[in-house]
């Protein structure tokens, strides 16, 4: 596994371990939504949804498209799931924890 792949896997695992992530992912898997819709329909605070979606995007788990709501003329961000697959082997974990190049996986 390359260092780039290790960092991406680490980011994916980190965000998947956070509160509300699975609820947000499950919600958008049923259909693309904009951030306000996700917050209203899941009753998760807007700022939490916004922050989590940003983390999911950085980890490559969702895509965000800027659009305009034609009824209001306001800019909206449509959130869609990305096609992703996470593969993690015991060897990958060992490589992430190697100390010669510094641990890529930081345990807290």
Buried (B, 14 or more C-beta within 10 A) or exposed (E): BEEEEBBBBBBBBBBBEBEBBEBBBEBBEEEBBBBBBBBEEBEBEEEBBBEBBBBBBEBBBBBBEEEEEEEEEEEBBBBEBEEEEEEBEEEBEEBBEEEEEEEBBEEE
